Amino acid sequence: MKSKFIFFKEFTIRENLVLSLIFTCFFVLSSAQNNGDYRSKAQVTGTTYIWRNAATWEIYDGPAGIWKAATTYPGFPGTTGDYAVTILPTHNVAVQDATSPSSFGDLIVKGTLNIAYSNATWSLTSTYNLIVDGSGAIVTWSGNKGVLAFPAEAGVVLKNGGNLDASKCTGNSEFTIGSTSYKCPSFDSVIANGGTLVSVPVADLYTICKGGIINFSGSAQIGVVTQSATYSWNVTPAPSSIISGSLTTSSFSAQFQTEGTYDVQLRVTSGGKTVRKNIKIYVGGVRKWLGTSWDKDASVPARESVVINGSYDMPSVAVGSGMEVCNCTVNSGATFTVPAQKFVRVKDNIVNNGTITVKNGGNLLQVNPSKEIYSGSGIFKAEGPENMALENGTVNMDYVYWSSPVAGQNIAAFSPGTPTRNLLQYTEKTDYFATTPDAVFKPAKGYALRAETTGVATGVYTKTYVFTGAPNNGFFGAAVTKTGNGYNLVGNPYPSAINFDILQANNAALIDGILYRWNNKVDTPPVQQGSAYDQSNYVTYSSLGGENPSLSGNIAVGMGFIVRSKASGTLNFENAYTNGQQLRVATAATFYKKEVSAKNRFWLALTSPENLYKTQLIGYVEGASDGLDRDFDAPLLSMGANQFFSLLDDNGLVIQGKSENFEMSDKIILGANIASKGKYSISLMQPEGIFASAQKVYLKDNKLNTITDLTAGSYSFDGEVGISESRFEIVYQTAALGTGDMAKSDLVVYKNGNNFLVKGGKKMKSVEVFDASGRMVNVTPASSETVEISADTFLSGLYVLSIKYEDGTMKTKKVIK
């Protein structure tokens, strides 16, 4: 999908005329990014990152509406694409290797692009725009005779103070467009004119929805000074109507009501010179599902309106994907089913005179936030997040936290066998439930419903719960209070998943970055316990991650959840916030493993004699401190059987976030509530970042005075009934036991010319060097107390030295080149 600006091109003709065309669309279906776009991820200030390293990049997941960690770098050999690549402000990315050409679309530099290779040419075979945008944006050359090559019709645009480094006028700074070479002194002309001298680009093709209104605008400049120009627009065939302006002014608006392909050309004449630009626009029409196939052709509709006859369940749409349409009509007697792990995104109207069903794990997303865009006499149904296995009885009856994705769903009719007294809402002031006075679900409010006692099997029963009504869409506000502990039960108000990280970021002044979801897979307490509910009944997620590796912040259709408020106010839910962040996402299941930039974190598991396990998360991340952080540290709600946690200032935490400035001398005190005697074990789960490679994680048993390398295997021990808060610690060096002389050693690293000289204080085995992204860039063997590391090939920035000693101990040291 194209962004709001579907075309942006600036170029000059001959020596002085710069033409700027901006075609702005008001009919967009998505955010300002396109699926597959790359951008540089958050960086340590002053550090240079490497282009050909996946850890430098994030990639945009269009269906989910989120940026996630890239698995490869843009322009990877053998791949092609027209995705955009952006280096964000203050970010510094160096291209060190030009051995293979790269294929991608626009290259947008808002930070620094460093051409660091020497005596080579990096060919960007399909990049027609290099846009250097912003006062701090620059392309610089640090290598010797490194050439940046673009195709013949490409252009270089310098905007808002963006610049080319003209300081190396010895022939080292050079880029080419086709057969034309630019280097000092021709850089002066390029900089003065705000761009390069290029030929007319090829035409572009864009698809829009029928009825879309488009604003076309163009301008002519000499350098940065606008001069007199005449404009001539030609649209073939003619648009349905001209809304404003005319075909002889610099801008006009037109509406396109008829399906088909339109050729649009702008000609600008100034100073006796004329430039032109052509684009093509396809206006999508109407596609009909005939019961077994689509009319016109077999392709899945895209930016077209659809009409459903018969039964349609998206058979030709790949799992994990979906369809994006302008409008959707379901005729009388027809059924439209959105299966699990598929989605439908509708820009405008849904007219439902048949039946629309969103299955468990499916998602219906609406773009237009108006509450008037759904109509018809049909039935809309959305299944709950899973087939619920519940247990009823005279005392114990399972809870489930629900929130309705539709309007008007009667609570009692939703769970008809649940007694009215067991249709509950949460009281923040007391941390107790009370019977809800609400007859119907309120949008974005969470409810706790106990298991049904009539109309279902006695004991454990399985049932798919279904919401029926008009799909919720647009803005909703949930009232939260802070008169007690601040725990509020809210819920996902939409027939699509939502992302908690986006919700919290746009309500950061109101709620913490901690999410609690009720888990009905364990024994439910027979009586209410206020804030003392067994922690086993909750799964927890924070800005650091989930308490076990499988959890993330995507909240499924129909799910209620608990947030902790900082103050009383209104928690705002919107399709998309004013900053462009999309709350509603197209991911399919209750919680998805969150794909994020690499974090220095790991999970620990305590396994009981019954082979049941509890988990906790510990991590060192940007934004966290070594104190208690409301957005990163998730406290225990209560002390459950076999609960496993860490301790910080007498607070039990299932998630503990610490400062990103990791020190090997750090230690984490662990606690556990052992329920019964027997053989227990503690193991390391899914280490990430430095813990996946350079840094080991050790478990210290203070009772037995032993230390175990958890990266090599788990640690078994005999459990003693009761709460233990001092027996176990996580440490990061074997010297923590006092068996070595690390405490007496003096580790010193200093510059020796362009190299690093390491004096370890005792006999070393090796020194490993990691850049700020965690990538190992050098390994130097050592057999004495001193070793010199060659740093000739290191770029400027922060490095971490991991020194391994002959006695098995290890220490780290940060250095700057």
N, C-alpha and C positions, 0 to 999 in steps of 0.2 A: 504494500500500500504506500501511496505517496503521502508526504507530509503536507502541512498547510500551504507552504510555498512549494507548488509542484514543479516549478522551474525557476532556477536562478542562474543567470549566465551574464557575465560581463566580458566584453572583448573590444579591442581596438581595430581599426582598419587604417591601412597606410601608417601615418606617423602620429596622428593627433586626435582621432575621433574615438571616443569610448562609448559603446552602446550598452545600456543596462536594461534588461527585460525582467520584470517580476510578474509572474502570473499567479495571482492569489485566489485560492478556491475556498468557498464557504460551505462546501458540501462534504468535507473530509470525513472519513470513517474512523480515523485513528489518531494517535498522538503524533508528535513531531518526529518520531523515529520510524524507520522502516524495518521490517523483519530482516535480521541478518546484518544490520549495521554494526560497526565496531566503534568503540571509543576507548581511550586510555582510562585505566582505573586509578583510584586514589593512590597518590605517591607520597613518599617521604620528601619533604621540601629540600631542594638542593641536590637531589639524587637523579642520576641519568638512568633511564630504563631502556631495555633493548627491544627493538622492533620485532625481531624474529624470536620472540619468547612469549608463549601464550599467557604467562603470568602478568604480562604488561597490559592485557586487554580484557574488556568486557564485550559481550555480544548481546544484541537486543532480541529478545524473544517476543515477536509480535503477538502471537496468540495469547500468551500469558501477560503481555504488557509490562514486562520487567527486564532489567539488565541482569545478566548472569555471567559467571566466570567463563571466559573463552577456553576452548580446548585446543585451539591452534591460533596462529597469528594471521592477520589479514594478508592476502596474497600468497598463501601457502602454495609451494610448487605443485603444479598439476591441477589447481583449482581455478575456476573463473567465477565472476560475479559482477554485479553493478551496485553492490552495497557501498554506502559511504563509510569513510574512516575519519574519525575526529580525534585530534590531540587536544585535550581540554586545557583551559587556562592554567598556567604555572607548571604544567607537566612538561617534562623533557624526555623525548624519545629519540634514541640514536639508531641509525641504520648502519650496522657494521659489516654487512655481507651483501654483495650485489651479484652473487654468482648465478642467480636465476631471476627471470623477469617475474613480475607480479601483475595480477589481473583483479582490479576492483574499480569502483566508481569514483565519486568525488573524494578528494583528499582535503580535509579542512583542518587547518593548523590554527589553533587558538593559544597554544603554548609555544614549545620549541621543537622543531624537527631538525635533527643534527645529522648531516650527511658525513658519516665518520669513516667510510671505507675509502681506499686509495687506489688510484690507477685502475678504475673499473667504472662501468656504467650500469645503473639500476634502471631498467625499462619498466615503466608503468603502462602496459599495453592498452588498457581501456579506461584510463583516467583522463577525462576531458576537462576537468576543473581542479586546479590547485588554488584554494581560497585561503589566504593568510589574513586572519580577521582578529583585530584587537590591538590595543596599544602595546601589549607584551608579547604579541605573536611574531615569530620570526623563523625563517629557514636559514640555517647556518651551515657552513662547511668546515669541519675540523680535520678531515682527511686530506690527502695529497692527490689532487686531480681526480676527485670523485665527481661523476657526471650523473645528473638526474634527467631521464629521458621520457618525454611525453609523446603521444601520437600527433600526427600532423595538424589536426583540427582542435587541439587542446588550447586552453587559456590559463594564464596565471592572473589571479585577482588579488590586489592588496586593498584591504578595507579597514576603516576605523583605526588607522595607525599601524596596520600589519606591515611587515618589512622583510626584505631580503638582506642578508649580511654581505655588504659590499666592502668589508674591511680587508678582505684578502684578494687584492687586485693583482695577483701574480699568476692568474690562470687556474688557481685551485678551485674557485667558485664558478660552477657552470651548470646550466640546464639547457636542454634542447627541446624544441617543438618541431617534430618532423626533422627536416634537414637544417633548420635554423638554430644557430647556437647563440646563447645569451651568457655573457660573462663580463667582468669589468673590462671597459667602462660602460658597456651597454646596460648594465644594471641601473645606472643613473637614469636612463630613459624609462626603463620599466617602472622604477620607483616613482618617478615624477608623474607618469601617466596613470599610476594605479593599476597597471597590468601590462600584458604583453601584446605584441602585434600578431594577430592570428587571422585565419580565414573564417568564413561563415560556417558555423557548426551544422551538423546534420540535424534533421528534424527529429523531434521527440513525440512519443505517443502516450497519452494519458486517458484512463478510463474514469468516467464520472457517472453519477446517478442521474436518471431522467428528472428534469425539472430543476437541476442545479443552476445556481446563479454564480457566474464567474466574473471577477474583477480583473481586467487586463490593464497593465500599465507599463510604460517604457520611458526612458529618458536618454538624452544625448549629452555627453560632456567632453570638454577638452581638459585633460588632467582632472583637477578637482573643481573647475569653473564651468558652470553650465552656460552654453551659448544657444543662440536662437536656432530652432530646428522646426521642420515640418514633419507631420506624422500622417501615415496612410495605413489603415488597417484593412485587411480583406479576409472575410470569413466565408468559406464555401462548403456546403450550402449556407444560406443566411441563418442566423439564430432565430429563435421564435420571437424574441423581442429584445430591444435595447433598453435597459433599465435606466441608465444614466450615461452622460457623456456622448461622444459620437465617434465615428470611424476616422475622424481627422484631428482628434485631440490625443494628448499623451496617454489618456486612460479612458476606459469605458467599461460598463457592466452589461452583461448579456445573459439571458436565460435560454436554456436548451431543453425544449419539451419533446423533441422528436428523436427517436433512436437513430443511430447512424454514426458515420465518421465525418468529422469536420476538419478542414484545413484552415489554419489560422496563420496569417503572415503579417508582420509589421515591417514597414519600410520607413527609415528615418533619414532625412536629408539635412545636412548642415555643412556650411562652408563649401558648397559645391560637391560634397562627397555623400554617397548613399550607402547605408548598410541595411541588411534585412535579416529576419529570423523567421523560420517556419516551425510550427508545431502541429501535431494532429491530436484531436480530441475525439474519443469514442464515447458516445452517450449510450449507456446501457438501457436495454429495453425490458421486456417481460418474458420470463421463462416459465413454462408450465410443466408440472409433473403430471404425467398422464396415467399414473397407476403402476407402470412398470418401467418407464423411462422418461427422460426429459425430451421436450420437443426441440427442434432445430438441430441439436447435436448431443453427443453423450457427455460433454464436459459438465463439471459441477459449476453452477452459476457463481459469478463473481461480480459484485457491484451491479447487479441486476435485480429487479423485483421478481419475486417468485410467487406462483400460484400453485397450491397443492390440491390435487384431486386423487382420490383413492388413498392408499397407504404409503407413506414415505418414512424410512428410518435411516437415511443417509448411508446407503450400502456402499457407494463408491468413494466415500470420504475416509481417508486413512485414520487409523487410531492415533490419537494425540493431535489431530488436526480438526479443521472445521470448515464452515462456509460463511462468507460475509456477503450480505445482501442489502439492498436499499430498503425494500419493503417486503412484507411477507403476508400472504393471504391464504388461509386454510378454508376451503369451501365446505359447505354443509355435507356431512357424512364422511369427510376426509379425516385422516389422522396423520399427524406429524410428530415423530418421536425423535428426541435428541438422545442418543445412546450414551452409555458410560464412555468416558475418555474422548468425547467429541464435543464440539461447541457450535453454536450459531450466534453470529453477531449481526444485529439488525440496526441499520442506521436510523430509520424513522418508524413507519407505522406497522403495527401487527393487527390484522383484521382476522379474527378467529371465529368462524361459524361452524367449526368442526371440533376436533380435539387435539390439543398440543400437550405432550407429555415429556417432561425432562426427567430422565432416569437418574438413579443414584450414580453420581460421578459425571453426569452430563452438565452442561452449562449453557444458559441462554443469557447473552449480553445485549443490552440496548445502549445505543450511543446518545441519541437525543434524550435529554433528561426530563422532558415534559411528561407529566402524568396523564396526558390526554392521547397518547399515541397508541394505546391499546384499546380495541373496540371489538364488538361482535357478540353473538349470542352463544358462542361455543364454550367448551370446557377447557380450562388450563389446569394441569396437574404437575406437581413437582414432588419427587420422592425424597424421603429423608436420607441422611448421609450414609446409612448402611441398613442391612437387614438386621433389625435389633433382636438379639437374643436376651430376653428378659426373664426374671424369675419373680413370681408372685407368691404370696403366702399370708398367713395370719399376722406375721410380725415383719419379716424382712421382705421388702419389695424394692426392686431396682429403681433408681432415678435415671432419667435422661434429661439433659438440658436442650431445650428446643427454642427455635426462633422461626417465625413464619416468613417464607419468601413471597407470599401472596397476600392480597387484601381480603379481609372479611372472613378468614378461616375461624370457625367456631372452635374454641378450645375443647369443650366437652365432646363435640362430634369428632374431633381429631383422634382422641383416645377414649372411645365411648365406654369402655369397661373400667375406667379409672374413677373411683369415687370422687365426688366434688371436693371433699376435704383434702384430697391428694393432688389437686391441681394447684401448684404452688408458685409463688414468686419470692425473691430474695429481699431481705431487709438489711440494708447496709449498716444501719446503726447498731444492730444486735448480732449480726451474722447468723440469724435464724431465718427459716422459711415460714411463710404464712400463706393461708389459702388466698389465691388471687381473686380480687373482685371483678376482674375483666372477663367478659363473655367471649370476646374474640381476641386473637393475638394482636398486640400492638407492634407496629414495625420497629425493628432494632431493639426490642425488649426481649430479654431472655426469660424462660419459664422452666421450672423443674416439675416434670410429670412423673409420678410413680407408675409402676406396672399396672396393667389391667387385671381385675379380679373376676370379671364376668365376660363371657363371649370368647374366651381363649382357653387353651389347655391349662390345667393346673400345674404349677411348678414352672419349669423352664419352657418358654414358648418363643417362637421366632415369628416376627411380623414386619412387613414393609409398611411404614407409615407414610401417608400421602397427604400433601397440602393441596387444596382446591380453591381457586379464586383467581382474580386478575393479578398478573405478575407485578410485584413491586418494582419501581423504577425511580431514579432521580434522588433528590435530597430527602434524608430522614435525620431527625435528631433524637438521641436517646438521653434522657435525664439521668445524670449520675450525681451522687452526693458524697460528701466527706464529713460525716458526723461521728463515725466510729473508726474502724480500721480502713475504710475506703474501698472495700470489696463490693463491686457492683456486677450484677448478672445482666449482660446485654446479649445481642445476637446479630447474626448476618441477616440483613433484611431482603436480600436479593436472590433470584433464581440462578445465580452464578456464584462461584467462589469469590472471596475477597482476600486481600493480603493484609495481614495484621501490621507488618512493618510500615506500609503506606498509611494505614489508619492511624497508627501511633504517631508517625512523623507529622501528620497534619492535625493532630490534637495533642501535641507534646506538652503544652502548658496544662493540660487537663488530666492525662493518664500516664502512668509509668509504661516502660517498655516490657512489661511482664504479662503473659497470657496464661490463664489456667483453664484447662478443659476437663470437664467431669469424665471420669472413666468408670462406666458401669460394669466393667469386667471383673471387679473384685467384690467381696462381700459388702453389702450396703448396711450401714448401721441401723439398728432397729428404732433408735430414737435420735432426735436431733442433738447435735453436739456443739452448736455455735461455730466458733472459729477453730474448734478442736477436732474437726473431721480428720480422719486418717489420711495422711498425705498420699497413701496408695490409691485413693479415689480420684486423684488428679494427675494429669500429665501437664508439664510446664514448659513454656517457651519464653525466651528473652531475646534481646537484641544480639546476644552472643550466639544463640542457637537453641535447639531443643535439649531437654534433659537426657534424651537418648538420640542417637544419630538419625533415626528415621523421621523425627519430627521437624516440621517447619511451620512458618506462620501463615500458610494458606488455610482459610477457614471455609468449610464446605457449606453447601446449600442446607438450610434448615438447622444450623448448629447454633446453640447458645454457648456463651463462654464468659469467664470472669475476668474483669480488668480491675486494677487498683487505681483509684483516683487520687490526684493531688489536691483537688478542690472540688466544690460543687459546681455544676455547669451542664452544658449540653454537648454530648459527643456527636460530632457531625459525620455522617455517612454521605458520600456523593459518588456518582458514577466516575467522575474525574474531578480532581481539585483544580483550582485556578492556576496552580503551578504546573499543570499538565500531567501530574502523577495519576495513574489509573488505579482506582481502588478495586474495581471488578476485574477478575482475571479468568482466563479460560482453562486453567488447570482443573483436573477432573476429580481428585479424591479428597478425603478428609484432610489429611496432612501430607504434603509432599516433601521429600528430601530437598532442602533448600540449596540451590546452586548459587553460591556467592563467591566473592573474591576470597582467596586463600586466607585462612585465619590460623594463628598459632593456638591450637586448642586440642583437647583430647577428652574422651569419655572414659569413665571408670565404671565397672560393674561389680556388684556384690552378689554372688550366687549362693543360695541357701542349700541345705542338705536335700531339700525337695526339688532341687534344680530350678527354682524360681529366682529371678534376679531383679535387682534394683540398680538404677543407673544415676549418674550425675555427670555434669559437664564443668570443665575448668578451662579457661582460655585467657590469653594475653592479647588484647585488642586495642586498637585506637579508640579513644574516647572514654575508656574505662580508667579507673584509678585503683590503688591498692586499698582504698577504703570501701565503704558500703555505697554502691551505686544503684539507684532505683531503676535504671533502664537496663542494667546488665545482671545484677545479683538477684536471684529468685529465692526468697526465703521459704523454708518449710511452713506449710500452713498448720501442720501438726506432726506429732511423732508416731508414725505407723510402725507396724511390725516389720522387722528387718529393714527399716529405713536406712538409707545410705546417703551421707551428706558431707559437706566440708564445713569448717568453722571459721568465722571471721568476727572478731570482737564479740564472742559469745552468741553470734547469730548462726543458726543452722541453715545452710544454703544447698539447694539441689543444683543450682547453676551459680558459679562464681566467676566473674570477670575481673581481670587484673590489668594493670598498666601494660601497654605494649612494650615498655622498656624492660624486657625480660632479663633477669639476673639469675645466674646458676646457683647463687647462694639462697635463693628463695625456697620456702617450704610451705606446704599446704597441710594443715591439720585435718584429719579425716575423723568422722564420727559414724557410729552405726548403732542401731537398736536391735540387738540380737534376740530373736524370739524364742529360740530353743537350742539346746546343746546339739553338737554335730559338726561335721566337716564343712567349712565355708571356704570360699575362694574369692580373691580380688583380682580382677584382670583389666587390661588396657583395651579399650575399644576405639577403633578408628582414629588414630592420631593424625593430625593435619598440620600443615606449615612446617616449622622447624622440628616438630615432634615426629614428623613422618620420615625424617632423614637424619639430620645432624644431632638432634638433642634426644638423649635417652630419658626415660621416666623411671625413677626408682621408688619402691615402696619400703619404707623403714618401719620395722616392727620394734617399738620401744620396749616391749615386754621381753622379747627374746634377743634383743640387740642384734638383729639381722637386717640385711638389706637385699632386696631382690630387684633385678632388672626386669620390669614389666614388659619392656619391648621384646624380651626373649621368651616370656611365658608368664602364666598366672602364679599367684602365691596362695597356698592352702594353709589353713590354720584351724584349730579347734575353737569353736565359738563358745563363749560364756554368756549366759542369759543376762540381759540388762543393757543399759546404754553405755557405750564406750566413746569417750571423747579425747583420749590421750594416747591410745595404744599405737595408732598408725599415723604416718606422715608421708606425704609425697615430697621427695627431694630430687635434685637434678645432678648430683655428683656423689660418688662413693665416699669421698672424703668427709661427708656429713657424719659418718660413724666415728670419725676421729682415728681411723686406722692408718691414715697416711700423714704426710707432712705438708699438705696443701696450705694449711693455715699459716705455716711458717714461710712459705715460698713467696717470692716477689716476681709477679708477671709484669714485664715491661715491654711495650711495643713502641718503637719510634721510627721516624723516617730516616733512611740512609740513601741520600740522593733520590732516585725515583722508586726505591724499593722499601719494603718494610723489614726491619730487623726485630726479631722476637727473642727476648731473653726470658725463658720459662721459669727460672728459679730452681729447676731440677730437670732431670733427663726427660726429653720429649720423644714421642713416637711419631707424630705427624701433626701438620697444621693444615686445616681445611679453611678455605676462604669462601664466603657466601656474599652475594650482593643483596641489596635491600629487598628484592623480590623473593629471596630464599633460594636462588639458584646457585649451585656450587660453581665457582669460576676457576678455582685453583686448589690443588692438593700438593703439598710439599713434604716429602719424607724427612724425618729428623732422627738423629741418634745421639744428640748431645743436649746441653742446656741452651744452646743458641742456634738459630737458623735464620737465613735471609730469604725473603720471598720476593721474587721478581714481580713488579707491578707495572711493567712497561705497557701492557695491553689493557690495563684497567682504565675505565672511564672515570671521570670525576664523580664522587658521591660517597655514600656510606657503605662500609663493608663490615662483616662480622667474621672474626677469626675464631675458629674452634680448635683449641689446642688439646691434643690427647697425649697423656703422659704414659710412660712405661709401666707405672704402677696401677694403671686402669682408671685413674681419675681424669677429669676433663674440666676445662675452663674456657670461657669465651671472653673476647675483647672486641669492642667496637673501635673502628678507625675510620678516618676520613681521608680520601685522596683529593 
